[in-house]
Amino acid sequence: MPERREDKELARYRDLLETPSEFRDGFGWSTVLGIFFCGLVMMPGAIYLGLMTGAGMGAAAVWVTVILFSEVARRAMKTMSKQELVVLLHAAGILAGGGPIGDFVYRAYLVNSEAVRDAGMREYFPTWFVPRPDSAAIAQRNLFHPDWLVPLAIVALMMIIGVVNRSTIGYFFLRLTSDVEKLPFPMAPISAQGAMAMAEADAPSEGAAKEDAGRIAFFSARQGIRRKSERWRLFSLGAVIGIAFGFFQVGVPAITGLLLDKPFFLLPQPFVETTPLTESLLPATPTGLTVDLGIILIGFVVPFWAVVGTFCAILATLVLNPLLHHAGILTRWQPGMNTVNTTFANSIDFWLSFGIGAALGIAAVSIYQTVRDVRRRLAELKEKRRQTAGTQSLWETPKTGRGDYPMSIALVGYAISSIIVIALCYTLLKNTGTSRFGILTFLAVFTFIYNPFISYVNARLLGISGQQVDIPFIKETAFILSGARGIDVWLAPIPIVNYGGQAQSFRVNELTGVSFRSLLKTDIIATPVLFLLSLVFWAFIWKASPIPSDAFPAAQINWELRSKSDALLYTSTFAVEGGEVNIMHSEFMQAIHPAVIGVATVFTVALFTALNFFGLPTLFVYGIIRGLGQLPHYLLLEIVGAMLGRFYFQKRFGAENFLRMAPTLLAGYFTGVGLISMATIAMRLIQSAVSAAPF
């Protein structure tokens, strides 16, 4: 038996795109214009879509921007290079979401939420996090009020720190996992496919300039043109499907909202609620369905065995919840509860603890695999050094022209930014009931030990399977055991961050031949634009109408569940003024069940071991952990897409060919939804500006 059995499911994704031999700088004026276009035009639509349906519009906004700029360049007789398109994609991706200011609106909701009021902590939120509940900044829904100045300044600083850390520690782990360990990053080619389609549609075929070489060159050129036009047709087909579905999903509510007191949702948002209807058959079980064609298309792209694992976990949850209820474990559920209340009650009784245990099991397996493979790689490198008289160095900067810089610079940059964050948190956490030295030690351990450790583990997992994992509740456990009192410790920007995903982001751009330095230039321009435009649009939308409200059903559901979870967590260290904190009797600790955590940990490790022993796909385990105890609403349609892709489209078009086609079709779909969303939501913004006159 070989020393290391390679998962066949991962091997299929390894070579979808080859690493180019030439890298170019794609940053230019088109990038700057794309940043402002996406921020001014796409961001308000992304905000509305998120509040209305709960689905982000990031990919749609990105592709709308790229298509528009590509078409303008074509009509100006100028072809955008592949590198320019990729950098534009990166820039648009930064601006495509709602920005960081949406969290401020949630904070204003949280401080006055029912969950916080019932816990008695309404008056205990620090003013560097959110204004006082009776402040005019909240009562008048005004983000430009002076009471928001300090919270805004803290977020602005953390955005700058984030850019530095992504460009330093994220790059560091790319070098380790991609350059040194040669991990495949199987999901990286997916993000690169759309830009490749755009670039190949614009660029002349490789054989077109050599038609004089004879008949063979002519037919080779025609074949290249045909391949490129097929990819572009797939992109266009996806866009048409997205436009058609997006009209019913987003367009109808947006248009009816202009004419009626409440918008009419032809497709219920964010999902069809069936929990009260199925409670007699499936007690204590949240049920429903999200009607979204995009989920089926995502099933084409996500690795098949991961989706199958998720589906099996959903079926297991549908069986387990009623059994757990009849066994007297899910005791907080009551008949008549909807999805939000059922999910929250079940989380306290069982699934929160099970999720912690399952994540601990994945973390244990991942740590073991990481240590094993690092030792093997170091042994191989030692042998290679011996054979080459020690000329190869682990820390040698590769001379590939992709914009690399020494690893020492990355580490120093991360250290400086981390010291700044530690100083900020040390200043904010004055009333935690613990020693100042203890706070400083706590911050240093997480910044310089835990963050690099968990980031490397995740970078490696992404490189192997496209999955991520965090050690669950590490921050929460540390806060509780530290003896901290009050809720300030939960709200401070404690430097506990996982940068493993940035390694895959660098790998995506490497596959498209983009110089890393052009990405840094883009971040420097896009970050302040993101902050300012996010502030302007969120201020406008919040001032125009309350959030959440009937116009934003997704926010009503999601924010209620989130506020309940946040308040539950804060109770672990909260006590009224003059009172004592009894952690073991807090509501949060009542949701922690050590026996369930232990069983879940053992179950996860045993499942990994069994699958590895029998040579079965490890992605199946990740899918199971992803689906256990989760809402089936968003995940059921994934299996439909996965089955169609695996057993119909892959047989019709060929497995490898379809794996290349599916991401392009999905990118086109997001573009179509984005186009219809922007057209309809723009009308909503105009109506709000004219009739409500919020300023």
Phi, psi and omega per residue, in radians:
M1 nan 2.336 3.138
P2 -1.110 2.737 -3.103
E3 -1.116 -0.563 3.142
R4 -2.411 2.011 3.141
R5 -1.495 2.117 -3.099
E6 -1.496 2.314 3.141
D7 -1.179 2.107 -3.102
K8 -1.083 -0.584 -3.128
E9 -1.113 -0.633 3.121
L10 -1.307 -0.619 -3.098
A11 -1.069 -0.505 -3.127
R12 -1.186 -0.409 -3.095
Y13 -1.687 -0.109 -2.977
R14 -1.149 -0.745 -2.970
D15 -2.036 0.569 3.089
L16 -1.096 -0.618 3.053
L17 -2.316 2.459 3.098
E18 -1.632 2.580 3.105
T19 -1.201 2.199 -3.109
P20 -1.219 2.781 3.130
S21 -1.657 -0.154 -3.111
E22 -2.241 2.385 -3.138
F23 -2.160 2.477 -3.111
R24 -2.316 2.758 3.073
D25 -1.461 2.096 -3.115
G26 -1.763 0.096 -3.109
F27 -1.438 2.375 3.118
G28 -2.931 -2.926 -3.121
W29 -1.138 -0.513 3.085
S30 -1.097 -0.596 3.098
T31 -1.156 -0.776 -3.137
V32 -1.088 -0.795 3.116
L33 -1.102 -0.674 3.116
G34 -1.112 -0.645 3.103
I35 -1.055 -0.845 -3.111
F36 -1.245 -0.638 3.116
F37 -1.096 -0.840 -3.108
C38 -1.141 -0.656 3.131
G39 -1.212 -0.713 -3.076
L40 -1.401 -0.559 -3.028
V41 -1.822 -0.765 -3.017
M42 -1.506 -0.612 -3.038
M43 -1.026 -0.818 3.129
P44 -1.068 -0.611 3.082
G45 -1.150 -0.692 3.117
A46 -1.109 -0.674 3.120
I47 -1.100 -0.848 -3.129
Y48 -1.098 -0.741 -3.117
L49 -1.121 -0.723 3.121
G50 -1.117 -0.721 3.131
L51 -1.234 -0.532 -3.057
M52 -1.488 -0.824 -3.030
T53 -1.949 -0.268 -3.068
G54 1.443 -0.068 -3.139
A55 -1.714 2.342 3.076
G56 -1.248 2.782 -3.137
M57 -2.014 0.273 -3.003
G58 -0.947 -0.942 -3.097
A59 -1.113 -0.668 -3.141
A60 -1.111 -0.829 -3.132
A61 -1.089 -0.661 3.127
V62 -1.069 -0.846 -3.056
W63 -1.287 -0.545 3.025
V64 -1.056 -0.777 3.131
T65 -1.079 -0.811 -3.090
V66 -1.141 -0.757 -3.136
I67 -1.102 -0.796 -3.116
L68 -1.045 -0.831 -3.109
F69 -1.183 -0.621 3.106
S70 -1.123 -0.745 -3.139
E71 -1.179 -0.709 3.104
V72 -1.088 -0.753 3.131
A73 -1.109 -0.691 -3.141
R74 -1.103 -0.729 -3.127
R75 -1.285 -0.321 3.039
A76 -1.585 0.211 3.118
M77 1.071 0.581 3.107
K78 -2.303 2.140 -3.124
T79 -1.613 2.221 3.081
M80 -1.358 2.323 3.141
S81 -1.270 2.888 3.110
K82 -1.039 -0.701 -3.133
Q83 -1.158 -0.688 3.105
E84 -1.120 -0.693 3.122
L85 -1.158 -0.689 -3.128
V86 -1.174 -0.738 3.111
V87 -1.155 -0.649 3.058
L88 -1.106 -0.684 3.045
L89 -1.026 -0.784 3.136
H90 -1.089 -0.765 -3.141
A91 -1.124 -0.803 -3.141
A92 -1.129 -0.604 3.117
G93 -1.097 -0.592 3.114
I94 -1.158 -0.690 -3.052
L95 -1.603 -0.137 -2.943
A96 -1.269 -0.506 -3.121
G97 -1.405 -2.929 -3.126
G98 -1.459 -0.107 -3.141
G99 1.434 3.084 -3.042
P100 -1.374 -0.240 -2.991
I101 -1.343 -0.340 3.093
G102 -1.004 -0.529 3.126
D103 -1.144 -0.476 3.108
F104 -1.195 -0.671 3.084
V105 -1.138 -0.687 3.079
Y106 -1.122 -0.689 3.112
R107 -1.047 -0.719 3.106
A108 -1.097 -0.639 3.072
Y109 -1.224 -0.740 -3.069
L110 -1.066 -0.780 -3.033
V111 -1.145 -0.385 3.104
N112 -1.946 0.199 -3.086
S113 -1.272 2.787 -3.140
E114 -1.094 -0.682 -3.117
A115 -1.112 -0.726 -3.142
V116 -1.225 -0.710 3.119
R117 -1.104 -0.737 -3.139
D118 -1.133 -0.544 3.127
A119 -1.405 -0.166 3.105
G120 1.317 0.362 -3.080
M121 -1.903 0.267 -3.048
R122 -1.033 -0.633 -3.064
E123 -1.618 0.112 -2.985
Y124 -1.882 0.102 3.098
F125 -1.342 2.307 -3.135
P126 -1.195 2.571 -3.097
T127 -1.257 -0.261 3.044
W128 -1.374 -0.112 3.081
F129 -1.818 -0.785 -3.122
V130 -2.729 2.526 3.064
P131 -1.044 2.857 3.118
R132 -1.058 2.630 -3.074
P133 -0.988 -0.535 -3.133
D134 -1.652 0.181 -3.136
S135 -1.199 2.589 3.075
A136 -1.117 -0.433 3.115
A137 -1.059 -0.571 3.121
I138 -1.627 -0.767 -3.110
A139 -1.071 -0.671 -3.121
Q140 -1.645 0.030 -3.127
R141 0.913 1.019 -3.022
N142 -2.172 1.835 3.121
L143 -1.325 -0.219 3.124
F144 -1.622 0.127 3.098
H145 -1.218 2.524 -3.120
P146 -1.006 -0.421 -3.124
D147 -1.149 -0.295 3.111
W148 -1.569 -0.052 -2.982
L149 -1.075 -0.869 -3.107
V150 -1.149 -0.829 3.071
P151 -1.000 -0.688 3.126
L152 -1.147 -0.701 -3.136
A153 -1.118 -0.693 3.129
I154 -1.115 -0.763 3.134
V155 -1.130 -0.704 3.120
A156 -1.056 -0.760 3.111
L157 -1.103 -0.735 -3.120
M158 -1.179 -0.521 3.064
M159 -1.144 -0.718 3.106
I160 -1.121 -0.780 3.109
I161 -1.049 -0.677 3.131
G162 -1.076 -0.723 3.109
V163 -1.077 -0.774 -3.138
V164 -1.093 -0.806 -3.088
N165 -1.172 -0.676 3.119
R166 -1.121 -0.593 -3.099
S167 -1.475 -0.140 -3.107
T168 -1.982 -1.238 -3.087
I169 -1.230 -0.569 3.068
G170 -1.114 -0.743 3.097
Y171 -1.144 -0.682 3.125
F172 -0.974 -0.771 -3.101
F173 -1.364 -0.409 2.962
L174 -1.066 -0.805 -3.128
R175 -1.060 -0.709 -3.120
L176 -1.198 -0.852 -2.995
T177 -1.458 -0.643 -3.078
S178 -1.610 -0.843 -3.065
D179 -1.375 -0.740 -3.060
V180 -1.534 -0.899 -3.086
E181 -1.482 -0.236 3.102
K182 1.011 0.712 3.112
L183 -1.284 2.625 -2.968
P184 -1.382 -0.427 -3.026
F185 0.841 1.217 -2.977
P186 -1.108 -0.431 -3.118
M187 -1.566 -0.162 -3.099
A188 -1.087 -0.714 -3.133
P189 -1.072 -0.410 -3.099
I190 -1.074 -0.811 -3.115
S191 -1.188 -0.422 -3.096
A192 -1.484 -0.297 -3.001
Q193 -1.137 -0.714 -3.097
G194 -1.086 -0.781 3.122
A195 -1.130 -0.626 3.107
M196 -1.111 -0.686 3.112
A197 -1.096 -0.771 -3.137
M198 -1.104 -0.808 -3.081
A199 -1.160 -0.705 -3.110
E200 -1.243 -0.493 3.092
A201 -1.203 -0.566 -3.123
D202 -1.470 -0.649 -2.987
A203 -1.373 2.599 3.027
P204 -1.207 2.641 -3.129
S205 -1.194 2.717 -3.049
E206 -1.139 -0.491 -3.085
G207 -1.635 -0.107 -3.000
A208 -1.119 -0.565 -3.077
A209 -1.452 -0.008 -3.060
K210 -2.105 0.457 -3.078
E211 -1.114 -0.421 -3.135
D212 -1.254 -0.221 -3.117
A213 -1.244 -0.184 3.076
G214 2.222 -3.046 -3.019
R215 -1.106 -0.688 -3.099
I216 -1.097 -0.788 3.133
A217 -1.104 -0.644 -3.130
F218 -1.082 -0.878 -3.108
F219 -1.203 -0.549 3.067
S220 -1.105 -0.715 3.124
A221 -1.128 -0.769 -3.134
R222 -1.089 -0.625 3.118
Q223 -1.174 -0.667 3.089
G224 -1.116 -0.724 3.108
I225 -1.088 -0.715 -3.112
R226 -1.105 -0.745 3.140
R227 -1.080 -0.713 -3.111
K228 -1.216 -0.708 -3.137
S229 -1.182 -0.562 3.095
E230 -1.137 -0.731 3.130
R231 -1.139 -0.694 3.123
W232 -1.174 -0.637 3.097
R233 -1.133 -0.654 3.071
L234 -1.083 -0.755 3.118
F235 -1.069 -0.762 -3.140
S236 -1.162 -0.685 3.100
L237 -1.066 -0.776 3.095
G238 -1.068 -0.669 3.133
A239 -1.132 -0.726 3.122
V240 -1.105 -0.763 3.105
I241 -1.078 -0.729 3.133
G242 -1.124 -0.685 3.111
I243 -1.110 -0.784 -3.112
A244 -1.119 -0.830 -3.116
F245 -1.263 -0.658 -3.138
G246 -1.078 -0.527 3.112
F247 -1.081 -0.752 -3.133
F248 -1.328 -0.606 -3.079
Q249 -1.334 -0.760 -3.029
V250 -2.036 -0.678 -3.040
G251 -1.119 -0.831 -3.116
V252 -1.059 -0.851 3.097
P253 -1.063 -0.676 -3.118
A254 -1.159 -0.732 -3.114
I255 -1.237 -0.798 3.137
T256 -1.158 -0.475 3.084
G257 -1.154 -0.395 3.083
L258 -1.304 -0.467 -2.994
L259 -1.855 -0.443 -3.054
L260 -2.020 2.882 3.102
D261 -1.157 -0.613 3.106
K262 -2.212 2.435 3.132
P263 -1.185 2.644 3.108
F264 -1.781 2.173 -3.111
F265 -1.802 1.851 3.095
L266 -1.136 -0.661 3.012
L267 -1.911 2.003 -3.070
P268 -0.929 2.361 -3.132
Q269 -2.125 2.506 -0.074
P270 -1.415 -0.144 3.096
F271 -2.795 2.916 3.041
V272 -1.428 2.073 -3.093
E273 -1.500 2.030 3.133
T274 -2.177 0.097 -3.082
T275 -1.004 -0.851 3.115
P276 -1.127 -0.444 -3.110
L277 -1.366 -0.462 -3.068
T278 -1.852 0.087 -3.026
E279 -1.145 -0.482 3.119
S280 -1.220 -0.580 3.119
L281 -1.559 -0.695 -3.104
L282 -2.190 1.322 -3.139
P283 -1.143 2.585 3.114
A284 1.031 0.517 -3.098
T285 -2.241 1.987 3.079
P286 -1.255 2.258 3.130
T287 -2.287 2.714 -3.141
G288 2.855 -3.133 -3.108
L289 -2.607 2.273 3.016
T290 -1.522 2.101 -3.124
V291 -1.554 1.622 -3.067
D292 -2.580 1.989 3.138
L293 -1.101 -0.506 -3.133
G294 -1.058 -0.530 3.129
I295 -1.138 -0.660 3.090
I296 -1.110 -0.745 3.137
L297 -1.167 -0.602 3.064
I298 -1.098 -0.599 3.076
G299 -1.074 -0.450 3.042
F300 -1.130 -0.578 -2.928
V301 -1.654 -0.733 -3.096
V302 -1.120 2.412 3.125
P303 -0.866 2.362 -2.949
F304 -1.000 -0.822 -3.048
W305 -1.232 -0.429 3.035
A306 -1.164 -0.713 3.114
V307 -1.179 -0.726 3.115
V308 -1.074 -0.729 3.096
G309 -1.072 -0.725 3.103
T310 -1.098 -0.753 3.142
F311 -1.110 -0.743 3.098
C312 -1.088 -0.660 3.115
A313 -1.156 -0.660 3.100
I314 -1.110 -0.790 3.105
L315 -1.078 -0.709 3.118
A316 -1.114 -0.679 3.120
T317 -1.133 -0.707 3.119
L318 -1.101 -0.510 3.100
V319 -1.482 -0.713 -3.047
L320 -1.207 -0.729 -3.063
N321 -1.002 -0.870 3.079
P322 -1.064 -0.671 3.121
L323 -1.131 -0.749 3.111
L324 -1.128 -0.611 3.108
H325 -1.163 -0.809 -3.141
H326 -1.193 -0.431 3.116
A327 -1.436 -0.028 3.113
G328 1.435 0.375 3.119
I329 -1.679 -0.814 3.080
L330 -1.534 1.398 -3.010
T331 -1.631 -0.335 -3.064
R332 -1.405 -0.290 3.141
W333 -1.213 2.442 3.091
Q334 -2.256 2.546 3.092
P335 -0.985 2.475 -3.130
G336 1.682 -0.161 3.127
M337 -1.202 2.516 3.084
N338 -1.559 -2.989 -3.086
T339 -1.050 -0.793 -3.082
V340 -1.083 -0.906 -3.086
N341 -1.203 -0.628 3.090
T342 -1.134 -0.779 3.134
T343 -1.086 -0.764 -3.125
F344 -1.148 -0.756 3.136
A345 -1.109 -0.778 3.134
N346 -1.145 -0.592 3.121
S347 -1.090 -0.757 3.138
I348 -1.146 -0.735 -3.044
D349 -1.307 -0.594 -2.990
F350 -2.629 -0.937 -2.855
W351 -1.241 -0.471 3.060
L352 -1.085 -0.825 3.130
S353 -1.167 -0.700 3.117
F354 -1.102 -0.721 3.113
G355 -1.093 -0.673 3.090
I356 -1.095 -0.811 -3.134
G357 -1.123 -0.732 3.129
A358 -1.105 -0.745 3.120
A359 -1.151 -0.629 3.063
L360 -1.106 -0.681 3.106
G361 -1.116 -0.782 3.100
I362 -1.088 -0.737 3.141
A363 -1.083 -0.729 3.142
A364 -1.098 -0.781 3.121
V365 -1.114 -0.755 -3.113
S366 -1.127 -0.714 3.125
I367 -1.122 -0.747 3.114
Y368 -1.062 -0.821 -3.135
Q369 -1.102 -0.685 -3.132
T370 -1.114 -0.844 -3.141
V371 -1.069 -0.757 -3.135
R372 -1.067 -0.821 -3.049
D373 -1.312 -0.572 3.078
V374 -1.127 -0.734 3.101
R375 -1.069 -0.727 3.132
R376 -1.148 -0.736 3.132
R377 -1.117 -0.716 3.137
L378 -1.137 -0.640 3.100
A379 -1.147 -0.731 3.098
E380 -1.091 -0.731 -3.129
L381 -1.158 -0.670 3.116
K382 -1.087 -0.735 3.123
E383 -1.154 -0.683 3.138
K384 -1.179 -0.663 3.090
R385 -1.101 -0.700 -3.136
R386 -1.102 -0.674 -3.121
Q387 -1.293 -0.456 -3.110
T388 -1.877 0.344 3.093
A389 1.030 0.556 3.017
G390 1.255 0.462 -3.105
T391 -1.428 -0.290 -3.107
Q392 -1.667 2.387 -3.137
S393 -2.129 2.420 3.114
L394 -1.084 -0.506 -3.042
W395 -1.778 0.198 -3.126
E396 -1.231 2.287 3.136
T397 -1.276 2.126 -3.119
P398 -1.148 2.471 -3.125
K399 -1.767 1.164 -3.083
T400 -1.848 -0.136 -3.121
G401 1.384 0.227 -3.092
R402 -1.605 0.122 3.098
G403 1.606 0.518 -3.132
D404 -1.282 2.770 3.025
Y405 -2.519 2.834 -3.035
P406 -1.014 2.539 3.118
M407 -1.098 -0.510 -3.139
S408 -1.085 -0.645 3.098
I409 -1.133 -0.706 3.118
A410 -1.078 -0.750 -3.112
L411 -1.198 -0.695 3.117
V412 -1.148 -0.741 3.111
G413 -1.060 -0.728 3.110
Y414 -1.146 -0.685 -3.133
A415 -1.106 -0.752 -3.126
I416 -1.126 -0.829 -3.139
S417 -1.107 -0.619 -3.140
S418 -1.186 -0.670 3.108
I419 -1.095 -0.671 3.111
I420 -1.099 -0.772 3.141
V421 -1.148 -0.701 3.107
I422 -1.060 -0.752 3.124
A423 -1.095 -0.705 3.124
L424 -1.100 -0.866 -3.120
C425 -1.139 -0.646 3.103
Y426 -1.066 -0.634 3.119
T427 -1.249 -0.675 -3.077
L428 -1.303 -0.608 -3.036
L429 -1.570 1.351 -3.122
K430 -1.719 -0.419 -3.008
N431 -2.125 0.995 -3.123
T432 -1.841 -0.075 3.127
G433 1.361 0.173 3.122
T434 -2.115 2.914 -3.120
S435 -1.223 2.641 3.132
R436 -1.146 -0.643 3.109
F437 -1.146 -0.650 3.110
G438 -1.101 -0.707 3.106
I439 -1.105 -0.776 -3.121
L440 -1.099 -0.749 3.116
T441 -1.103 -0.747 3.129
F442 -1.023 -0.819 -3.124
L443 -1.141 -0.713 -3.109
A444 -1.159 -0.708 -3.129
V445 -1.087 -0.797 -3.119
F446 -1.189 -0.659 -3.066
T447 -1.275 -0.774 -2.985
F448 -1.781 -0.152 3.125
I449 -2.095 -1.015 -3.033
Y450 -1.201 -0.830 -3.091
N451 -1.005 -0.881 3.098
P452 -1.076 -0.647 -3.120
F453 -1.112 -0.935 -3.081
I454 -1.210 -0.516 3.103
S455 -1.172 -0.722 3.126
Y456 -1.178 -0.740 3.107
V457 -1.010 -0.764 -3.111
N458 -1.268 -0.662 3.079
A459 -1.049 -0.672 3.137
R460 -1.242 -0.693 3.094
L461 -1.106 -0.723 3.075
L462 -1.091 -0.668 3.126
G463 -1.167 -0.491 -3.108
I464 -1.609 -0.854 -2.947
S465 -2.239 -0.076 -3.084
G466 1.325 0.234 -3.110
Q467 -1.921 2.831 3.086
Q468 -2.274 2.785 3.098
V469 -2.651 2.543 3.015
D470 -2.168 2.566 3.007
I471 -1.220 2.024 -2.944
P472 -1.224 2.476 3.014
F473 0.972 0.525 3.096
I474 -1.191 -0.728 3.110
K475 -1.170 -0.795 -3.104
E476 -1.097 -0.747 3.125
T477 -1.099 -0.733 3.132
A478 -1.115 -0.731 3.129
F479 -1.084 -0.787 -3.092
I480 -1.160 -0.782 -3.113
L481 -1.263 -0.353 -3.129
S482 -1.233 -0.268 -3.093
G483 1.450 0.195 3.135
A484 -1.122 2.573 -3.138
R485 -2.158 2.593 -3.116
G486 1.566 -3.072 -3.095
I487 -1.879 -0.026 -3.114
D488 -1.025 -0.671 -3.064
V489 -1.116 -0.479 3.123
W490 -1.355 -0.369 -2.993
L491 -1.778 -0.331 -3.123
A492 -1.206 2.654 3.130
P493 -1.334 1.078 -3.136
I494 -1.021 2.291 -3.044
P495 -1.333 1.220 3.058
I496 -2.070 1.679 -3.000
V497 -2.372 2.541 3.083
N498 -1.868 1.957 -3.122
Y499 -1.745 0.250 -3.120
G500 -1.078 -0.610 -3.134
G501 -1.116 -0.426 -3.136
Q502 -1.177 -0.496 3.084
A503 -1.078 -0.734 3.095
Q504 -1.181 -0.630 3.106
S505 -1.061 -0.757 3.073
F506 -1.098 -0.684 -3.133
R507 -1.128 -0.684 3.091
V508 -1.012 -0.814 -3.119
N509 -1.241 -0.527 3.074
E510 -1.110 -0.686 -3.130
L511 -1.119 -0.376 -3.126
T512 -1.777 0.109 3.042
G513 1.328 0.525 -3.098
V514 -1.715 2.355 3.045
S515 -1.206 2.327 -3.118
F516 -1.087 -0.483 -3.110
R517 -1.183 -0.528 3.091
S518 -1.177 -0.514 3.085
L519 -1.214 -0.664 3.109
L520 -1.144 -0.726 3.081
K521 -1.030 -0.739 -3.138
T522 -1.095 -0.751 3.131
D523 -1.076 -0.679 -3.106
I524 -1.124 -0.629 3.125
I525 -1.422 -0.730 -2.988
A526 -1.301 -0.544 -3.042
T527 -1.093 -0.896 3.101
P528 -1.136 -0.597 3.092
V529 -1.118 -0.728 3.104
L530 -1.026 -0.805 -3.107
F531 -1.100 -0.840 -3.058
L532 -1.182 -0.816 -3.104
L533 -1.229 -0.612 3.067
S534 -1.076 -0.718 3.101
L535 -1.083 -0.786 -3.106
V536 -1.118 -0.846 -3.043
F537 -1.272 -0.709 3.095
W538 -1.137 -0.665 3.090
A539 -1.080 -0.734 -3.134
F540 -1.138 -0.874 -3.066
I541 -1.159 -0.726 -3.139
W542 -1.163 -0.691 3.119
K543 -1.178 -0.588 -3.088
A544 -1.234 -0.641 -3.135
S545 -2.739 2.616 -3.117
P546 -1.092 2.607 3.065
I547 -2.287 2.150 -0.016
P548 -1.413 2.849 3.102
S549 -2.761 -3.097 -3.129
D550 -1.087 -0.439 3.138
A551 -1.282 -0.289 -3.084
F552 -2.217 1.292 -3.046
P553 -1.116 -0.588 3.136
A554 -1.141 -0.711 3.108
A555 -1.129 -0.671 3.114
Q556 -1.021 -0.754 -3.093
I557 -1.365 -0.883 -3.033
N558 -1.202 -0.702 -3.114
W559 -1.230 -0.572 3.089
E560 -1.117 -0.818 3.126
L561 -1.129 -0.706 -3.141
R562 -1.144 -0.723 -3.140
S563 -1.137 -0.661 3.087
K564 -1.095 -0.765 -3.135
S565 -1.160 -0.729 3.131
D566 -1.114 -0.818 -3.138
A567 -1.083 -0.673 3.100
L568 -1.054 -0.752 -3.134
L569 -1.149 -0.751 -3.092
Y570 -1.129 -0.461 -3.106
T571 -1.120 -0.322 -3.088
S572 -1.143 -0.481 -3.132
T573 -2.158 0.102 -3.038
F574 -1.610 2.487 3.006
A575 -2.632 2.501 3.109
V576 -1.125 2.787 -3.080
E577 -1.012 2.231 -3.127
G578 1.547 -0.166 -3.138
G579 -1.650 3.040 3.127
E580 -1.948 2.597 3.127
V581 -1.570 2.149 3.040
N582 -1.954 1.581 -3.005
I583 -1.044 -0.733 -3.045
M584 -1.161 -0.380 3.134
H585 -1.818 0.162 3.119
S586 -1.292 2.783 3.129
E587 -1.088 -0.588 -3.133
F588 -1.132 -0.800 -3.118
M589 -1.185 -0.411 3.054
Q590 -1.183 -0.348 3.117
A591 -1.570 -0.066 -3.135
I592 -1.764 2.070 -3.095
H593 -2.110 1.759 -3.053
P594 -0.977 -0.643 -3.130
A595 -1.113 -0.727 3.116
V596 -1.137 -0.720 3.120
I597 -1.056 -0.776 3.141
G598 -1.113 -0.775 3.125
V599 -1.085 -0.758 -3.131
A600 -1.126 -0.669 3.123
T601 -1.122 -0.843 3.137
V602 -1.102 -0.730 3.132
F603 -1.038 -0.777 -3.103
T604 -1.162 -0.805 3.131
V605 -1.092 -0.741 3.134
A606 -1.117 -0.679 3.136
L607 -1.145 -0.758 3.074
F608 -1.037 -0.802 -3.094
T609 -1.094 -0.757 -3.123
A610 -1.129 -0.782 -3.131
L611 -1.124 -0.674 3.127
N612 -1.186 -0.669 -3.127
F613 -1.141 -0.720 -3.110
F614 -1.566 0.028 3.103
G615 1.256 0.449 -3.140
L616 -1.528 2.834 -3.071
P617 -1.110 2.195 3.088
T618 -1.218 -0.386 3.094
L619 -1.070 -0.443 3.112
F620 -1.049 -0.685 -3.137
V621 -1.165 -0.781 3.123
Y622 -1.045 -0.670 3.102
G623 -1.118 -0.697 3.122
I624 -1.105 -0.829 -3.129
I625 -1.113 -0.626 3.127
R626 -1.125 -0.590 -3.012
G627 -1.689 -0.375 -3.064
L628 -1.111 2.182 3.093
G629 1.339 0.004 -3.108
Q630 -1.583 2.902 3.109
L631 -1.185 2.288 3.086
P632 -1.315 -0.229 -3.018
H633 -0.934 -0.773 -3.015
Y634 -1.614 -0.185 -2.951
L635 -1.924 -0.327 -3.038
L636 -1.104 -0.707 -3.080
L637 -1.229 -0.301 3.104
E638 -1.063 -0.703 -3.108
I639 -1.167 -0.539 3.073
V640 -1.084 -0.837 3.115
G641 -1.118 -0.708 -3.132
A642 -1.119 -0.732 -3.136
M643 -1.190 -0.735 3.088
L644 -1.059 -0.791 -3.123
G645 -1.125 -0.771 -3.039
R646 -1.261 -0.790 -2.943
F647 -1.831 -0.101 3.069
Y648 -2.111 -1.086 -3.021
F649 -1.210 -0.662 3.120
Q650 -1.166 -0.577 3.085
K651 -1.275 -0.590 -3.099
R652 -1.350 -0.719 -3.047
F653 -1.856 -0.154 -3.043
G654 1.666 2.423 -3.032
A655 -1.066 -0.904 -3.086
E656 -1.139 -0.694 -3.131
N657 -1.131 -0.739 -3.119
F658 -1.205 -0.604 3.097
L659 -1.101 -0.453 3.049
R660 -1.459 -0.539 -3.108
M661 -1.307 -0.699 -2.986
A662 -1.039 -0.790 3.122
P663 -1.077 -0.617 3.119
T664 -1.160 -0.736 3.091
L665 -1.100 -0.728 3.139
L666 -1.139 -0.722 3.100
A667 -1.082 -0.710 3.084
G668 -1.104 -0.691 3.114
Y669 -1.063 -0.815 3.124
F670 -1.043 -0.651 3.104
T671 -1.100 -0.782 3.138
G672 -1.086 -0.778 3.085
V673 -1.076 -0.667 3.116
G674 -1.123 -0.710 3.137
L675 -1.085 -0.843 -3.117
I676 -1.223 -0.585 3.103
S677 -1.117 -0.777 -3.107
M678 -1.173 -0.653 -3.131
A679 -1.138 -0.764 -3.082
T680 -1.392 -0.706 -3.103
I681 -1.241 -0.525 3.054
A682 -1.035 -0.676 3.091
M683 -1.118 -0.656 3.110
R684 -1.114 -0.734 3.128
L685 -1.144 -0.724 3.120
I686 -1.099 -0.761 3.136
Q687 -1.084 -0.721 3.125
S688 -1.139 -0.693 -3.119
A689 -1.172 -0.650 -3.063
V690 -1.396 -0.814 -3.008
S691 -1.511 -0.703 -3.077
A692 -1.475 -0.502 -3.120
A693 0.787 1.072 -2.977
P694 -1.117 -0.399 -3.140
F695 -1.876 nan nan
